[in-house]
Amino acid sequence: MKILTILLSLLLISGCSTFSLFGNKGQQAIPQVKPVEVVSVQKRSPIYHPPLPEPIEPANVEWRILSPDVMNEYLASVEAGNEPRVAYYGLTSQGYENLSMTMSEITRYIEQIMHILGYYREIDKEEEEDE
């Protein structure tokens, strides 16, 4: 009985592998394998376009021109208690010119950045239209 169990289990384990010993009867022809064609497509990754910041909303500035006469009136009003004590800042002609040049440099820089940003956004639009 033990031998019969061993033979049956051996037959079950070996399965159909023993039939190949008897020739190609019952087996189908092996299909031909076609070669795989590999195609590489180069595509640029999309460029991230951050949103533009909120536009600048400058606060109102009150300008006062202080001549010696106006300054004497102001000092008299402060001594009388009619005028609040306010600190005034003044610029020399050279200081005002430097401030003006700095502001024009900031304006130029922002305009150039906006042109560069517009260029890249235009390129991205053209690529989306081509697709």
Distance bins in CASP14 RR format, pairs under 12 A and 6 or more apart:
PFRMAT RR
TARGET T0000
AUTHOR 0000-0000-0000
RMODE 2
METHOD distances of the structure
MODEL  1
1 7 0 0 0 0 0 1 0 0 0 0 0
1 8 0 0 0 0 0 1 0 0 0 0 0
2 8 0 0 0 0 0 1 0 0 0 0 0
2 9 0 0 0 0 0 1 0 0 0 0 0
3 9 0 0 0 0 0 1 0 0 0 0 0
3 10 0 0 0 0 0 1 0 0 0 0 0
4 10 0 0 0 0 0 1 0 0 0 0 0
4 11 0 0 0 0 0 1 0 0 0 0 0
5 11 0 0 0 0 0 1 0 0 0 0 0
5 12 0 0 0 0 0 1 0 0 0 0 0
6 12 0 0 0 0 0 1 0 0 0 0 0
6 13 0 0 0 0 0 1 0 0 0 0 0
7 13 0 0 0 0 0 1 0 0 0 0 0
7 14 0 0 0 0 0 1 0 0 0 0 0
8 14 0 0 0 0 0 1 0 0 0 0 0
8 15 0 0 0 0 0 1 0 0 0 0 0
9 15 0 0 0 0 0 1 0 0 0 0 0
10 17 0 0 0 0 0 1 0 0 0 0 0
10 18 0 0 0 0 0 1 0 0 0 0 0
11 17 0 0 0 0 0 1 0 0 0 0 0
11 18 0 0 0 0 1 0 0 0 0 0 0
11 19 0 0 0 0 0 1 0 0 0 0 0
12 18 0 0 0 0 0 1 0 0 0 0 0
14 20 0 0 0 0 0 1 0 0 0 0 0
14 21 0 0 0 0 0 1 0 0 0 0 0
16 22 0 0 0 0 0 1 0 0 0 0 0
16 26 0 0 0 0 0 1 0 0 0 0 0
16 27 0 0 0 0 1 0 0 0 0 0 0
19 25 0 0 0 0 1 0 0 0 0 0 0
19 26 0 0 0 0 1 0 0 0 0 0 0
19 27 0 0 0 0 1 0 0 0 0 0 0
20 26 0 0 0 0 0 1 0 0 0 0 0
20 27 1 0 0 1 0 0 0 0 0 0 0
24 30 0 0 0 0 0 1 0 0 0 0 0
41 131 0 0 0 0 0 1 0 0 0 0 0
43 127 0 0 0 0 1 0 0 0 0 0 0
43 130 0 0 0 0 0 1 0 0 0 0 0
43 131 0 0 0 0 1 0 0 0 0 0 0
44 120 0 0 0 0 0 1 0 0 0 0 0
44 123 0 0 0 0 1 0 0 0 0 0 0
44 124 0 0 0 0 1 0 0 0 0 0 0
44 126 0 0 0 0 0 1 0 0 0 0 0
44 127 1 0 0 1 0 0 0 0 0 0 0
44 128 0 0 0 0 0 1 0 0 0 0 0
44 130 0 0 0 0 0 1 0 0 0 0 0
44 131 0 0 0 0 0 1 0 0 0 0 0
45 124 0 0 0 0 0 1 0 0 0 0 0
45 127 0 0 0 0 0 1 0 0 0 0 0
46 120 0 0 0 0 0 1 0 0 0 0 0
46 121 0 0 0 0 0 1 0 0 0 0 0
46 123 0 0 0 0 0 1 0 0 0 0 0
46 124 1 0 0 1 0 0 0 0 0 0 0
46 125 0 0 0 0 0 1 0 0 0 0 0
46 127 0 0 0 0 1 0 0 0 0 0 0
46 128 0 0 0 0 1 0 0 0 0 0 0
46 131 0 0 0 0 0 1 0 0 0 0 0
47 117 0 0 0 0 0 1 0 0 0 0 0
47 118 0 0 0 0 0 1 0 0 0 0 0
47 119 0 0 0 0 0 1 0 0 0 0 0
47 120 1 0 1 0 0 0 0 0 0 0 0
47 121 0 0 0 0 1 0 0 0 0 0 0
47 122 0 0 0 0 0 1 0 0 0 0 0
47 123 1 0 0 1 0 0 0 0 0 0 0
47 124 1 0 1 0 0 0 0 0 0 0 0
47 125 0 0 0 0 0 1 0 0 0 0 0
47 126 0 0 0 0 0 1 0 0 0 0 0
47 127 0 0 0 0 1 0 0 0 0 0 0
47 128 0 0 0 0 0 1 0 0 0 0 0
48 117 0 0 0 0 0 1 0 0 0 0 0
48 120 0 0 0 0 1 0 0 0 0 0 0
48 121 0 0 0 0 0 1 0 0 0 0 0
48 124 0 0 0 0 1 0 0 0 0 0 0
49 116 0 0 0 0 0 1 0 0 0 0 0
49 117 1 0 0 1 0 0 0 0 0 0 0
49 118 0 0 0 0 1 0 0 0 0 0 0
49 119 0 0 0 0 0 1 0 0 0 0 0
49 120 1 0 0 1 0 0 0 0 0 0 0
49 121 1 0 1 0 0 0 0 0 0 0 0
49 122 0 0 0 0 0 1 0 0 0 0 0
49 123 0 0 0 0 0 1 0 0 0 0 0
49 124 1 0 0 1 0 0 0 0 0 0 0
49 125 0 0 0 0 0 1 0 0 0 0 0
49 128 0 0 0 0 0 1 0 0 0 0 0
50 113 0 0 0 0 0 1 0 0 0 0 0
50 117 0 0 0 0 1 0 0 0 0 0 0
50 120 0 0 0 0 0 1 0 0 0 0 0
50 121 0 0 0 0 0 1 0 0 0 0 0
51 117 0 0 0 0 0 1 0 0 0 0 0
51 121 0 0 0 0 0 1 0 0 0 0 0
52 110 0 0 0 0 0 1 0 0 0 0 0
52 113 0 0 0 0 0 1 0 0 0 0 0
52 114 0 0 0 0 1 0 0 0 0 0 0
52 117 1 0 0 1 0 0 0 0 0 0 0
52 118 0 0 0 0 0 1 0 0 0 0 0
52 121 0 0 0 0 0 1 0 0 0 0 0
53 110 0 0 0 0 0 1 0 0 0 0 0
53 113 0 0 0 0 0 1 0 0 0 0 0
53 114 0 0 0 0 0 1 0 0 0 0 0
53 117 0 0 0 0 0 1 0 0 0 0 0
55 110 0 0 0 0 0 1 0 0 0 0 0
55 114 0 0 0 0 0 1 0 0 0 0 0
56 106 0 0 0 0 0 1 0 0 0 0 0
56 107 0 0 0 0 0 1 0 0 0 0 0
56 110 0 0 0 0 1 0 0 0 0 0 0
58 103 0 0 0 0 0 1 0 0 0 0 0
61 89 0 0 0 0 0 1 0 0 0 0 0
62 86 0 0 0 0 0 1 0 0 0 0 0
62 88 0 0 0 0 0 1 0 0 0 0 0
63 88 0 0 0 0 0 1 0 0 0 0 0
63 89 0 0 0 0 0 1 0 0 0 0 0
63 90 0 0 0 0 0 1 0 0 0 0 0
63 91 0 0 0 0 0 1 0 0 0 0 0
64 70 1 0 0 1 0 0 0 0 0 0 0
64 71 0 0 0 0 0 1 0 0 0 0 0
64 73 0 0 0 0 0 1 0 0 0 0 0
64 74 0 0 0 0 1 0 0 0 0 0 0
64 83 0 0 0 0 0 1 0 0 0 0 0
64 86 0 0 0 0 1 0 0 0 0 0 0
64 88 1 0 0 1 0 0 0 0 0 0 0
64 89 0 0 0 0 0 1 0 0 0 0 0
64 90 0 0 0 0 0 1 0 0 0 0 0
65 71 0 0 0 0 0 1 0 0 0 0 0
65 74 0 0 0 0 0 1 0 0 0 0 0
65 88 0 0 0 0 0 1 0 0 0 0 0
65 90 0 0 0 0 0 1 0 0 0 0 0
65 91 0 0 0 0 0 1 0 0 0 0 0
66 72 0 0 0 0 0 1 0 0 0 0 0
66 73 0 0 0 0 1 0 0 0 0 0 0
66 74 1 0 0 1 0 0 0 0 0 0 0
66 75 0 0 0 0 0 1 0 0 0 0 0
66 86 0 0 0 0 0 1 0 0 0 0 0
66 88 1 0 0 1 0 0 0 0 0 0 0
66 89 0 0 0 0 0 1 0 0 0 0 0
66 90 0 0 0 0 1 0 0 0 0 0 0
66 91 0 0 0 0 0 1 0 0 0 0 0
67 73 0 0 0 0 1 0 0 0 0 0 0
67 74 0 0 0 0 0 1 0 0 0 0 0
68 74 0 0 0 0 0 1 0 0 0 0 0
68 75 0 0 0 0 0 1 0 0 0 0 0
69 75 0 0 0 0 0 1 0 0 0 0 0
69 76 0 0 0 0 0 1 0 0 0 0 0
70 76 0 0 0 0 0 1 0 0 0 0 0
70 77 0 0 0 0 0 1 0 0 0 0 0
70 83 0 0 0 0 0 1 0 0 0 0 0
70 88 0 0 0 0 0 1 0 0 0 0 0
71 77 0 0 0 0 0 1 0 0 0 0 0
71 78 0 0 0 0 0 1 0 0 0 0 0
71 83 0 0 0 0 0 1 0 0 0 0 0
71 86 0 0 0 0 0 1 0 0 0 0 0
71 88 0 0 0 0 1 0 0 0 0 0 0
71 90 0 0 0 0 0 1 0 0 0 0 0
72 78 0 0 0 0 0 1 0 0 0 0 0
72 79 0 0 0 0 0 1 0 0 0 0 0
73 79 0 0 0 0 0 1 0 0 0 0 0
73 80 0 0 0 0 0 1 0 0 0 0 0
73 82 0 0 0 0 0 1 0 0 0 0 0
73 83 0 0 0 0 1 0 0 0 0 0 0
74 80 0 0 0 0 0 1 0 0 0 0 0
74 81 0 0 0 0 0 1 0 0 0 0 0
74 82 0 0 0 0 0 1 0 0 0 0 0
74 83 1 0 0 1 0 0 0 0 0 0 0
74 84 0 0 0 0 0 1 0 0 0 0 0
74 85 0 0 0 0 0 1 0 0 0 0 0
74 86 0 0 0 0 1 0 0 0 0 0 0
74 88 0 0 0 0 1 0 0 0 0 0 0
75 81 0 0 0 0 0 1 0 0 0 0 0
75 82 0 0 0 0 0 1 0 0 0 0 0
75 83 0 0 0 0 1 0 0 0 0 0 0
75 85 0 0 0 0 0 1 0 0 0 0 0
75 86 0 0 0 0 0 1 0 0 0 0 0
75 88 0 0 0 0 0 1 0 0 0 0 0
76 82 0 0 0 0 1 0 0 0 0 0 0
76 83 0 0 0 0 1 0 0 0 0 0 0
77 83 1 1 0 0 0 0 0 0 0 0 0
77 84 0 0 0 0 1 0 0 0 0 0 0
77 85 0 0 0 0 0 1 0 0 0 0 0
77 86 0 0 0 0 0 1 0 0 0 0 0
78 84 0 0 0 0 1 0 0 0 0 0 0
78 85 1 0 0 1 0 0 0 0 0 0 0
78 86 0 0 0 0 1 0 0 0 0 0 0
78 87 0 0 0 0 0 1 0 0 0 0 0
78 88 0 0 0 0 0 1 0 0 0 0 0
79 85 0 0 0 0 0 1 0 0 0 0 0
89 95 0 0 0 0 0 1 0 0 0 0 0
89 96 0 0 0 0 0 1 0 0 0 0 0
89 99 0 0 0 0 0 1 0 0 0 0 0
90 96 0 0 0 0 1 0 0 0 0 0 0
90 99 0 0 0 0 0 1 0 0 0 0 0
91 97 0 0 0 0 1 0 0 0 0 0 0
91 98 0 0 0 0 1 0 0 0 0 0 0
91 99 1 0 0 1 0 0 0 0 0 0 0
91 100 0 0 0 0 1 0 0 0 0 0 0
92 98 0 0 0 0 1 0 0 0 0 0 0
92 99 0 0 0 0 0 1 0 0 0 0 0
93 99 0 0 0 0 0 1 0 0 0 0 0
93 100 0 0 0 0 0 1 0 0 0 0 0
94 100 0 0 0 0 0 1 0 0 0 0 0
94 101 0 0 0 0 0 1 0 0 0 0 0
95 101 0 0 0 0 1 0 0 0 0 0 0
95 102 0 0 0 0 1 0 0 0 0 0 0
96 102 0 0 0 0 0 1 0 0 0 0 0
96 103 0 0 0 0 0 1 0 0 0 0 0
97 103 0 0 0 0 0 1 0 0 0 0 0
97 104 0 0 0 0 0 1 0 0 0 0 0
98 104 0 0 0 0 0 1 0 0 0 0 0
98 105 0 0 0 0 0 1 0 0 0 0 0
99 105 0 0 0 0 0 1 0 0 0 0 0
99 106 0 0 0 0 0 1 0 0 0 0 0
100 106 0 0 0 0 0 1 0 0 0 0 0
100 107 0 0 0 0 0 1 0 0 0 0 0
101 107 0 0 0 0 0 1 0 0 0 0 0
101 108 0 0 0 0 0 1 0 0 0 0 0
102 108 0 0 0 0 0 1 0 0 0 0 0
102 109 0 0 0 0 0 1 0 0 0 0 0
103 109 0 0 0 0 0 1 0 0 0 0 0
103 110 0 0 0 0 0 1 0 0 0 0 0
104 110 0 0 0 0 0 1 0 0 0 0 0
104 111 0 0 0 0 0 1 0 0 0 0 0
105 111 0 0 0 0 0 1 0 0 0 0 0
105 112 0 0 0 0 0 1 0 0 0 0 0
106 112 0 0 0 0 0 1 0 0 0 0 0
106 113 0 0 0 0 0 1 0 0 0 0 0
107 113 0 0 0 0 0 1 0 0 0 0 0
107 114 0 0 0 0 0 1 0 0 0 0 0
108 114 0 0 0 0 0 1 0 0 0 0 0
108 115 0 0 0 0 0 1 0 0 0 0 0
109 115 0 0 0 0 0 1 0 0 0 0 0
109 116 0 0 0 0 0 1 0 0 0 0 0
110 116 0 0 0 0 0 1 0 0 0 0 0
110 117 0 0 0 0 0 1 0 0 0 0 0
111 117 0 0 0 0 0 1 0 0 0 0 0
111 118 0 0 0 0 0 1 0 0 0 0 0
112 118 0 0 0 0 0 1 0 0 0 0 0
112 119 0 0 0 0 0 1 0 0 0 0 0
113 119 0 0 0 0 0 1 0 0 0 0 0
113 120 0 0 0 0 0 1 0 0 0 0 0
114 120 0 0 0 0 0 1 0 0 0 0 0
114 121 0 0 0 0 0 1 0 0 0 0 0
115 121 0 0 0 0 0 1 0 0 0 0 0
115 122 0 0 0 0 0 1 0 0 0 0 0
116 122 0 0 0 0 0 1 0 0 0 0 0
116 123 0 0 0 0 0 1 0 0 0 0 0
117 123 0 0 0 0 0 1 0 0 0 0 0
117 124 0 0 0 0 0 1 0 0 0 0 0
118 124 0 0 0 0 1 0 0 0 0 0 0
118 125 0 0 0 0 1 0 0 0 0 0 0
119 125 0 0 0 0 0 1 0 0 0 0 0
119 126 0 0 0 0 0 1 0 0 0 0 0
120 126 0 0 0 0 0 1 0 0 0 0 0
120 127 0 0 0 0 0 1 0 0 0 0 0
121 127 0 0 0 0 0 1 0 0 0 0 0
121 128 0 0 0 0 0 1 0 0 0 0 0
122 128 0 0 0 0 0 1 0 0 0 0 0
122 129 0 0 0 0 0 1 0 0 0 0 0
123 129 0 0 0 0 0 1 0 0 0 0 0
123 130 0 0 0 0 0 1 0 0 0 0 0
124 130 0 0 0 0 0 1 0 0 0 0 0
124 131 0 0 0 0 0 1 0 0 0 0 0
125 131 0 0 0 0 0 1 0 0 0 0 0
END
